[in-house]
Amino acid sequence: MNCFKLSYKLFKDNIKIYKLYLLITIISVAAFYNFLAIKNNEAFMSISERFQAASTASISCGFILVCTVIYFIFNADKFFMLNRQKETALYMSMGITQSKISKVFAIESLFIGGLSISSGLAFGIILSKLFFMLLTKSIHLNVEIPLEISLNSIFTVILVFSCIFGAVAYKKYRIIKKSKLIDMINAVKVKEEIPKLRYFKGILGVILILAGYVAAIMIKKWEIDLMLSSMAALLCVSVGTYFLFGSFMSVVFDKVIKNKKLVYKNARLISISNVYFRLKDNYRNLAMTAILCAAAITAFGLSLSFKEVAQREAIKEAPYNFCYETYDEKSKKKAAEIVKGAKINENKFILGKVTYKNYPKKIDYNHEAIIINCSTLKKNLEFLNYKVKDNIEPYGKEAIFISSATTLASPFNLVKKEVEINNKDYFIKVQKDIPFIGIVDRLAYKNIYVLEDSEYEKIKEGFKERTLNCVQISKENNSNQLIFNIRQALSQGKIYPNTNEHTWDYYAMEIFHFLGAVMSIIFILSTFSAIYFKILKDAFMDREQYITLKKIGMSKKNVKKSVYVQMAISFVLPGSIAILHSIVAMKMLEQIMNFSFNLQLIISLGIYFGAMILFYIFISNSYVNMVYEEGENNV
């Protein structure tokens, strides 16, 4: 029988072993195709430039997806290799050359890759119509996107995943070709060594994680550069997590295992020993699992948050149906007559000169900003029926800072900063993100400063006061017709049409809301699958140990206790670190986005806990069956 026929036979015989592996890879290929299809779908991207955000978001998600899949595939392949080492040894003892055996297993990996790519592409193409329907619905695009098969996306998917599966096949080929028969037979009996105690690296890991947390949490208070602090926090936390599991946990378990009162009780000794002795081999998996879990929680929490953030941005950028300015009484009366019956609010303001004292960062373009009084702000908030929890009323030399309508995220902390407005000194009392002007010509890019009424009267002297008439109409009225009529009637003045067409950030946030939900599902599947294969690998290694323990009288009840404690440690270690990472990540984003994510964080953590508990019970029972019942058959 030639190598191809033997590989195909082995692939068919072991298809049940690969079913979860195939499920994850097929879903990943399908998702990757659809991410690429966004960028390559001409009908979707040609509708408006505002959807270019979808292209950037999809490429970013695609890159993260590929990195996650690479980790998952190589991690799962380790389990398959270990699980079939005795089978490989049997082929060697039958006289089959290692070169042929390695070719057979490499070709089998290529069969798995071929099935994953072909099935994933077919699945992705079939679901692409649904994918685009959900995407267009999430960004409120009321058009039908035709089903379009992207040849560029197909080619990219085949190229990327062929390289991944090709690398797996080559790795398997090299490992088997260099393996020795005696090592294959005794693969499960390899003596595990006590991890070396590296105190310096362990303490450094904790320090790096804390440093990353501080960089993330203090980003606004210390006014650290957004990009620099984000990258520093990510790097410190990632490296710190690696050192934490690689060195610090060894020190902790070394102390725990010496505590006889804690360890020498029930079956804890076996459980804790198994985790401790395997830290040397498993710390990379534990660290990566913690990072993946944190990514899953954060992605899901952000997915929930982006919807509300997008709605906040929509109100901030487009609080009115349209606005207009008039420069003479005649035009003002004509416009008022045309919009009679609609809700109108007059926002009076001046464009003043603003300079910050002893503050190096640039806040206002050309040092120019919108200056209003507190009464105008209060009246406008009542007009919009917009509730603000905190006290935003300035007194004396206090000023309220409101970021411009185009500002989506601001890492600046301006509270208590001294500012000069029209040559008079003030200090910022509160920094807020609330609607006022909206996307109105060049005014949209200007920040707003709110002063006490009496202070506003003082500083407006010498500056021309402008009035922006903001209109809200009922759904029955035709805003386009009203805008046309006002434009025809105004001899002097300006009209600013429906700003909903220009809320770029709103659509970008909605896109991230949708793609974040997709990514969180993939992260969760990949994380659970990685844990699944890692624990099954441990169970495979533990079978001989539990056979021996059964011979000396260990009951199935004690086996269960031992397994459940061991599994609890394997889940709690990466899970608890992941929760801390995700909380800090969300708190960092809260500062940048000026938005509270507490509710979304609680929901995502609750769902994560529920899923982890169910998975914990499932994997623990699978572990017991593997180490006890299969071992029982071998006794």
DANORSUL-V956743 format. One record per residue. PSI is psi in degrees with one decimal (* if undefined). Layout:
BEGIN
PSI
PSI
END
This chain:
BEGIN
127.5
171.9
-40.8
-44.6
-42.5
-40.5
-42.8
-39.7
-44.5
-39.1
-44.4
-40.4
-29.4
15.4
-31.4
-35.5
-34.3
1.4
-44.5
-40.7
-46.7
-38.0
-47.2
-44.7
-38.6
-45.0
-40.0
-42.9
-44.1
-43.6
-41.5
-41.1
-44.7
-32.9
-44.1
-33.5
-28.0
-47.2
-33.7
0.8
102.1
-37.6
-39.2
-47.0
-21.2
-7.1
-45.2
151.5
-20.3
-21.3
7.4
-22.8
-31.1
-36.9
-47.9
-45.0
-41.9
-38.7
-41.3
-45.5
-38.8
-41.2
-45.6
-40.3
-46.3
-42.1
-41.5
-43.0
-39.3
-46.3
-46.4
-46.0
-47.3
-34.2
-43.5
-36.1
-30.6
-40.9
-43.7
-40.1
-45.5
-41.1
-22.1
19.9
-37.3
-36.4
-41.7
-41.3
-36.5
-42.9
-39.1
-42.4
-21.5
-3.5
4.9
133.4
148.9
-32.7
-42.7
-40.1
-44.2
-37.1
-41.1
-47.8
-35.0
-43.3
-36.2
-41.1
-37.5
-34.4
-44.5
-44.6
-42.5
-42.1
-41.5
-45.6
-48.2
-44.7
-40.5
-41.6
-44.2
-44.5
-43.5
-41.7
-42.3
-40.8
-3.5
-34.8
-45.8
-39.9
-46.7
-32.9
-44.9
-37.9
-47.4
-33.7
-39.2
-28.1
15.7
43.0
107.6
57.3
159.4
124.7
120.7
151.1
121.8
120.6
116.3
108.8
-34.6
-41.1
-41.6
-45.6
-43.5
-43.0
-47.5
-42.5
-49.4
-50.2
-26.3
-39.3
-41.6
-51.6
-31.0
-40.1
-39.1
-45.1
-42.5
-40.3
-44.4
-39.9
-45.9
-40.6
-48.2
-38.1
-31.8
-4.0
154.9
148.8
-45.0
-34.2
-36.5
-42.4
-39.8
23.8
-38.1
-19.8
15.4
130.1
128.5
135.8
151.5
130.4
144.7
141.6
108.7
89.8
-41.0
-50.0
-36.0
-48.1
-38.2
-38.6
-44.5
-42.8
-41.9
-42.2
-45.9
-38.8
-41.3
-40.6
-44.0
-43.6
-34.3
-44.2
-33.9
13.9
-35.3
-39.8
-41.3
-6.0
49.4
149.1
132.0
-51.9
-43.6
-46.0
-38.1
-46.7
-40.3
-43.3
-44.2
-44.8
-46.8
-44.6
-41.1
-49.9
-40.7
-39.4
-40.4
-47.2
-33.9
-50.4
-29.0
-29.7
-49.5
-41.3
-31.2
-42.1
-43.2
-48.9
-31.1
-39.5
-40.5
-44.8
-17.3
-7.5
96.2
-36.2
-34.9
-42.6
-42.2
62.5
126.4
-125.4
23.5
-34.3
-45.7
-45.0
-51.2
-37.6
-43.3
-43.9
-43.6
-48.1
-20.3
1.6
-35.2
-37.9
-26.4
-5.8
-32.8
-42.8
-41.1
-42.5
-45.0
-36.7
-42.1
-43.2
-41.5
-41.8
-43.5
-41.0
-39.9
-46.6
-45.9
-42.8
-41.7
-42.0
-42.1
-36.8
-42.2
-36.9
-38.8
-30.5
-47.6
-38.0
-41.5
-39.9
-38.7
-42.2
-35.6
-41.4
-40.1
-39.9
-28.4
69.1
-15.9
163.0
-40.8
164.5
158.2
154.9
139.7
146.2
0.1
159.6
-36.6
-47.4
-37.1
-43.2
-39.9
-46.2
-40.5
-35.6
-38.7
-40.9
19.4
131.0
-20.7
162.0
126.0
137.5
135.3
119.4
110.3
138.3
168.8
157.7
107.9
171.4
127.9
129.6
129.3
141.0
133.0
37.0
112.4
-22.2
148.0
123.2
-49.2
128.2
126.7
21.6
30.4
138.1
166.9
128.7
127.8
166.8
166.3
-36.2
-40.7
-44.0
-47.1
-44.7
-39.7
-38.1
-37.7
-39.9
-40.2
-7.6
43.8
121.7
134.1
125.0
-45.5
164.0
118.7
23.9
119.6
151.6
137.9
-118.9
18.1
150.8
144.9
129.2
126.5
123.6
155.1
161.8
-22.0
-3.0
113.9
-43.3
137.4
119.0
1.0
140.0
100.8
-1.4
132.3
4.4
143.1
134.7
143.8
118.0
115.6
47.0
15.6
142.3
135.8
172.0
148.0
121.5
-47.9
144.8
120.1
163.2
82.0
159.2
144.6
-69.6
-46.2
-172.6
91.0
97.9
-139.3
-14.8
-24.0
-25.9
2.1
136.8
162.7
136.2
126.3
127.6
161.6
148.6
-45.1
-36.8
-38.0
-40.5
-32.9
-46.3
-12.7
-9.2
129.0
-2.9
143.9
123.3
132.8
153.9
121.9
116.2
113.7
128.4
133.2
129.3
161.1
162.9
-24.8
-29.3
150.2
103.6
-37.3
-40.1
-41.0
-43.1
-42.4
-43.9
-40.7
-41.5
-38.1
-31.8
-28.6
118.7
-34.5
138.7
180.0
150.3
137.3
109.7
-176.9
115.0
-4.9
-26.0
-13.5
9.9
76.7
-45.0
-34.7
-47.5
-36.8
-43.5
-38.7
-38.0
-45.2
-31.7
-46.3
-50.6
-31.1
-38.1
-42.6
-45.2
-37.3
-37.0
-44.4
-40.9
-44.7
-45.6
-45.4
-40.3
-50.3
-37.9
-39.8
-42.7
-41.1
-50.0
-33.9
-42.9
-37.2
-33.7
-43.0
-40.4
-39.9
-39.8
-28.6
-9.0
-46.0
-38.2
-45.0
-26.2
-45.0
-44.0
-33.8
-37.6
-31.6
10.6
12.7
124.7
165.9
-30.8
-43.8
-34.9
-45.3
-44.7
-45.9
-45.3
-44.4
-37.0
-43.7
-43.1
-36.9
-42.4
-43.2
-28.7
-42.5
-40.9
-62.2
-32.0
-44.2
-40.7
-40.0
-40.0
-44.1
-45.2
-45.4
-37.1
-45.3
-41.4
-42.0
-36.8
-35.6
-44.4
-30.9
-42.6
-41.0
-41.3
-7.8
49.3
140.0
123.2
17.8
-47.2
-45.9
-35.8
-41.5
-43.0
-47.0
-39.1
-38.6
-45.3
-39.8
-45.6
-45.2
-45.5
-41.0
-38.0
-45.3
-43.2
-35.3
-45.9
-44.2
-47.9
-33.2
-42.8
-39.2
-39.3
-47.2
-46.1
-37.4
-43.1
-22.3
-56.4
-41.4
-34.5
-35.5
-36.2
-23.7
-7.9
*
END
